[in-house]
Amino acid sequence: MTTAPISSGAELAAKREPHEDYVHQHHWRNAADEAEAAKFGMWLFLATEVLLFSGFFCAYAWGRMTHYGTWREASHAYLDWKIGAVNTVVLLLSSFTIVMAIRELQLARKWRAFVYLGITNLCAIFFLVAKIALEYLPKLQDKKLPGANFWYYNPHGTHDHLFMSVYWISTATHGVHVLIGVLVISWAMYWTARGRYGPKNFMFVENTGLYWHIVDVIWIFLFPMLYLV
């Protein structure tokens, strides 16, 4: 009769994932306090993001109220609601997948979490590629940019440059946030694969999810405002 070899302490430690040995920073009483502080800090940051885009929303409201007719016609003339609708569906899907990634980490299924994070990133990249290839580049080629000479290339309306100004600044700023999201999610994917995140340590991914949700919510407002007016 043979007995199974007993693993040494070093061998057992080598099999453990890094998140299993996570210890909160010394200036926190416990891991729960650290997590709550991290989440509170993220909510404060997201509040500043809302303030940033509120300025764009106010500019839109002013233009819509003061130039209602040409504002609405400019939207229909320069924007394709089908492109915006597809991007909206893609971002909504990405919000679901990042929530699933967090849930999988809580259940210690890191590779499922990795896959969900990858799907989220693919959705974000699709959004950026569609925005640049189908909207930005054609408009740049047709000189559909706000500025003093805009009307030379635009027989449509006298206030189109105002609408295009709001469109470019709001969607480009949102696009930068999507790009930042791609980089942060890629970082989360890397460390998820390395085992840093799991049931005992998933706050970074959860805060990434909060950030990504606000990016999606902002687009949910931008899409009807710009494309469906």
C-alpha positions as a printed Julia matrix, in Angstrom:
229×3 Matrix{Float64}:
   0.0    0.0     0.0
   1.43   3.35   -1.04
   0.66   6.73    0.44
   0.38   9.99   -1.47
   3.33  12.31   -0.98
   2.71  15.16    1.39
   3.21  18.56   -0.21
   5.58  20.88    1.53
   4.59  24.36    2.64
   6.58  25.88   -0.21
   4.78  23.74   -2.78
   1.37  24.68   -1.39
   2.29  28.36   -1.43
   3.42  28.07   -5.05
  -0.03  26.74   -6.02
  -1.87  29.63   -4.43
  -3.09  32.53   -6.53
  -1.73  35.98   -5.55
  -5.21  37.25   -4.62
  -5.48  34.54   -1.96
  -2.6   36.1    -0.06
  -3.8   39.68   -0.5
  -3.34  41.89    2.57
  -4.79  45.38    2.84
  -2.43  48.34    3.1
  -1.11  49.09    6.57
  -2.94  52.42    6.91
  -6.35  50.7     6.74
  -7.94  48.85    9.63
  -9.12  46.05    7.39
  -9.72  45.11    3.76
 -13.37  46.19    3.92
 -12.42  49.76    4.88
  -9.87  49.84    2.07
 -12.42  48.65   -0.48
 -15.05  51.15    0.66
 -12.56  54.03    0.44
 -11.5   52.97   -3.05
 -15.11  52.81   -4.19
 -15.93  56.19   -2.63
 -12.94  57.75   -4.35
 -14.11  56.38   -7.69
 -17.6   57.81   -7.18
 -16.07  61.23   -6.48
 -14.07  60.97   -9.7
 -17.18  59.97  -11.65
 -18.97  63.03  -10.25
 -16.32  65.24  -11.88
 -16.89  63.38  -15.15
 -20.58  64.19  -14.97
 -19.73  67.85  -14.4
 -17.45  67.81  -17.44
 -20.1   66.46  -19.79
 -22.79  68.66  -18.22
 -21.09  71.6   -19.94
 -21.54  69.89  -23.3
 -25.15  69.1   -22.51
 -25.79  72.76  -21.62
 -24.22  73.89  -24.89
 -26.45  71.45  -26.73
 -29.56  72.7   -24.91
 -28.73  76.32  -25.77
 -28.2   75.5   -29.46
 -31.34  73.42  -29.65
 -33.51  76.13  -28.08
 -32.11  79.06  -30.04
 -31.76  77.38  -33.45
 -34.31  74.6   -33.31
 -35.04  74.24  -37.03
 -31.51  74.31  -38.41
 -30.23  72.34  -35.41
 -32.59  69.46  -36.15
 -31.9   69.58  -39.89
 -28.14  69.58  -39.31
 -28.44  66.42  -37.23
 -30.31  64.63  -40.01
 -27.98  65.96  -42.69
 -24.63  65.02  -41.12
 -25.28  62.06  -38.83
 -26.5   58.54  -39.52
 -28.62  57.25  -36.65
 -27.98  53.64  -37.7
 -24.27  53.98  -36.9
 -25.1   55.51  -33.53
 -27.65  52.78  -32.82
 -25.18  49.97  -33.52
 -22.59  51.6   -31.28
 -25.22  51.97  -28.56
 -26.02  48.25  -28.67
 -22.31  47.42  -28.56
 -21.74  49.58  -25.48
 -24.76  48.1   -23.72
 -23.34  44.63  -24.37
 -20.0   45.73  -22.95
 -21.67  46.92  -19.75
 -23.15  43.46  -19.29
 -19.89  41.64  -19.95
 -17.86  43.71  -17.5
 -20.44  43.01  -14.78
 -20.11  39.32  -15.57
 -16.32  39.61  -15.35
 -16.58  41.01  -11.82
 -18.99  38.26  -10.83
 -16.66  35.58  -12.17
 -13.79  37.01  -10.12
 -15.94  36.88   -7.03
 -16.5   33.18   -7.78
 -12.76  32.56   -8.32
 -13.19  31.77  -12.02
 -10.41  33.92  -13.39
 -10.37  32.61  -16.94
 -14.08  33.23  -17.4
 -13.48  36.72  -16.02
 -10.62  37.13  -18.48
 -12.89  36.18  -21.38
 -15.61  38.6   -20.3
 -13.06  41.4   -19.95
 -11.79  40.53  -23.42
 -15.3   40.79  -24.88
 -15.71  44.16  -23.16
 -12.48  45.37  -24.71
 -13.47  44.13  -28.17
 -16.74  46.04  -27.88
 -14.87  49.21  -26.92
 -12.43  48.81  -29.81
 -15.32  48.2   -32.21
 -16.95  51.41  -30.98
 -13.79  53.42  -31.63
 -13.11  51.89  -35.04
 -16.7   52.47  -36.18
 -16.64  56.04  -34.92
 -13.37  56.88  -36.65
 -13.89  54.96  -39.89
 -17.57  55.66  -40.49
 -17.94  59.15  -39.04
 -14.75  61.06  -38.29
 -12.69  60.27  -41.41
 -15.51  60.96  -43.92
 -16.28  64.24  -42.19
 -12.63  65.25  -42.18
 -12.39  64.51  -45.89
 -15.52  66.58  -46.59
 -14.26  69.42  -44.34
 -17.32  69.1   -42.11
 -15.58  70.77  -39.22
 -16.59  73.76  -37.12
 -14.75  76.96  -37.96
 -14.84  80.25  -39.82
 -14.92  78.64  -43.3
 -17.36  75.87  -42.52
 -20.19  77.41  -44.51
 -18.16  77.41  -47.73
 -18.34  73.63  -47.79
 -21.86  73.47  -46.5
 -24.82  74.74  -48.51
 -27.2   73.43  -45.91
 -27.67  75.88  -43.04
 -26.19  78.93  -41.33
 -25.97  77.39  -37.86
 -24.57  74.02  -38.8
 -21.15  74.96  -37.43
 -22.71  75.29  -33.97
 -24.19  71.81  -34.14
 -20.95  70.35  -35.48
 -19.0   72.08  -32.71
 -21.11  70.35  -30.07
 -20.92  67.07  -31.96
 -17.15  67.07  -32.31
 -16.24  68.21  -28.81
 -18.72  65.92  -27.03
 -18.15  62.76  -29.08
 -14.36  63.23  -29.25
 -14.14  63.7   -25.49
 -16.29  60.62  -25.02
 -14.05  58.74  -27.47
 -10.98  59.62  -25.41
 -12.73  58.15  -22.38
 -13.46  54.97  -24.34
  -9.78  54.75  -25.32
  -8.76  55.15  -21.67
 -11.22  52.38  -20.85
  -9.54  50.09  -23.39
  -6.15  50.66  -21.73
  -7.47  50.15  -18.19
  -9.41  47.02  -19.13
  -6.31  45.65  -20.86
  -4.4   46.2   -17.63
  -7.14  44.38  -15.7
  -6.99  41.49  -18.18
  -3.24  41.14  -17.72
  -3.39  40.98  -13.94
  -6.47  38.79  -13.98
  -4.54  36.25  -16.01
  -1.68  36.52  -13.51
  -4.07  35.74  -10.65
  -3.88  39.08   -8.86
  -7.66  39.5    -8.83
 -10.1   37.1    -7.26
 -12.6   36.8    -4.38
 -10.21  38.51   -1.94
  -9.07  41.29   -4.26
 -11.26  42.53   -7.11
 -11.71  46.22   -6.25
  -9.65  47.47   -9.19
 -11.84  45.58  -11.64
 -14.99  46.73   -9.87
 -13.88  50.37  -10.08
 -13.03  49.81  -13.73
 -16.58  48.59  -14.18
 -17.96  51.73  -12.53
 -15.89  53.88  -14.86
 -17.06  51.91  -17.87
 -20.7   52.24  -16.84
 -20.46  56.04  -16.69
 -18.87  56.03  -20.16
 -21.83  53.99  -21.4
 -24.41  56.16  -19.64
 -22.94  59.32  -21.17
 -23.25  57.78  -24.61
 -26.87  56.82  -23.85
 -27.49  60.57  -23.48
 -25.37  61.64  -26.46
 -26.97  59.23  -28.91
 -30.57  60.56  -28.8
 -29.42  64.16  -28.34
 -27.22  64.2   -31.43
 -28.64  61.5   -33.7
 -32.36  61.41  -32.95
 -33.28  65.1   -32.54
